C-alpha cells in the first residue's frame, strides 16, 4: 500500500464545501436517474388471504451470483410490500415490449389488478407470475433495508426462466420505449432508430 501511495499528491482533491454536500434538487435528480434506461417489472406476491397483489417497478437489478440475489426498490407505504414482508417471498415478472398497459395498471392503486391480466402461479412459490413476462424470478426475502422514502428488498432467487426470442419493455426519461433488437454500431449499419422507439 505504501508503494502504491508513493508520489501521490493526497491534497489534489479539495475538501467538500457545504454547497457540495447539500444534495441535488428532487426534479434534477429525477432527470439524472431518468436518463438510465431500465426494464419494467411487476413485483407480485399474495396477501394473508391468498389474494394476489403487485406493483410496477423499474428499480430492479442483480446483486450477487453466489448466492443468487437481486433487489428492487419500492416507495412506502405499500400494501404489496406489507404482503411481501408477511409472506417472505415474491415473484419478479420482467414485462415484454408490448406490455405497457400492464405496467400502467400495476402502477396505480386498484382493488384487484390481477383480474385484468393473464397470470399463473409460479412453479416454485405459487405466487403470481404475469403471462406477458419474457423472464421471471421467484424469490425468498433475503433482507429488507430502509433507505430514505423507499425500502430496498433483497431477494434470494429460488427459480426463474427467460425467453431469448422476446424483447423487453423499456422505461427512459419517464416514457416507455421499445427495445427492438441488439445492435452493432461498429459496422455502421445500425442507427438508434433501428433498435429503440417510443410508443
Secondary structure, DSSP 8 states (H G I E B T S, - for coil): -HHHHTT--TTSS----HHHHS---HHHHHHHHHTS-EE-EEEEEE-TTS-EEEEEES-EEEEETTTTEEEEEEESS-HHHHHHHHH-EEEEEEEBTT-HHHHHHHTS--S-GGGGS-EEE-TTT--EEETTEEEEEEEEEEEEEEETTEEEEEEEEEEEEE-TTS-BEEEETTEEEEE-----GGGS---HHHHEEE-
